[in-house]
Amino acid sequence: MSTDDNLKQIRKMLDQYNEYSQPLREAMVTTAKQLEVMFSKERLAYYQKSVESFRQKYEDTMRVLASIDWQEIYDGLSQVEKEILTFSNELNKERIYLNHYYFGSVTLDKIDTLLDREFAIAWMNENIKGTVDNLANKEYLAKHKKLIIQSYKAYENGDYELAILGIIPSLEFFMGNWLVSDKHQGEFDLENPSRSQMKKSELEKILNEHPDKDKKSLTMDHYFEMKAMHGVIAFYDGSKSNRVSRNSIVHGSHDYSNLESLDYIKLVYLFNSLIPLYGVDLRRHKK
């Protein structure tokens, strides 16, 4: 649900609250008159006190709600979204793909801190082990658990070439199975996993045919996952200008001495940003 929809829902609830409370107040007043014949003055006094208490609390609540500047809240949330989209796009240019695990904590008072490149990279470094563990413990990646963990150990030892070579098969297994998972509503056939290779052309086709391909909104379903799919396509770019190319790394023509710690970290977070695609079939355009 979009920010605008959330605000509309809040306003609707307030209107309903006001609409429902008025008949209740009238009913209590009518009931009080009817009870005069039936109860003692003491009990009536207690009942009348309860009615007055309700009326006071209702009026206090409405004064508080009326004092809230809902438009200011909406504008603030819209500004946060714009800032996140801009910053995310800047990171994407460097092949850095983060998702809601990072951006979900961004608020107006934290924009200057979290939407900063150096802070984001420091956060990625600090949380790299937890992110690798998250990948390794996925049920549908169970056959790759040891390989994923070994890739991280190579990273810890400074063997970034081996680390990157170790994470690529797991990423390709995930994307290859996901591309044929439309028969299983986005889930993998764990009994008979596909041996299909990850095809860049298939990813491009899915993205180009998706009705939200030109939208830029955090309220769009799978926004960060679709951005990460573009990241996979870029990783498969075999041109010489591509400093970190899957094809040259796997096929042996890469200058491995140029691979750095950050290259491995970027690839892990790219992989992690694709994980929410599990159980989702973008071809259906429904989830």
Secondary structure, DSSP 4 states (H G I P E B T S, - for coil): --HHHHHHHHHHHHHHHHHHHHHHHHHHHHHHHHHTTTS-HHHHHHHHHHHHHHHHHHHHHHHHHHHS-HHHHHHHHHHHHHHHHHHHHHHHHTT----HHHHTT--GGGHHHHS-HHHHHHHHHHTHHHHHHHHHT-GGGGGGHHHHHHHHHHHHTT-HHHHHHHHHHHHHHHHHHHHTGGGGTT---SSS---PPP-HHHHHHHHHH-TTTT---TTSTTHHHHHHHHHHHHHT--STT-SS-HHHHHHT-S-GGG--HHHHHHHHHHHHHHGGGTT--GGGT--
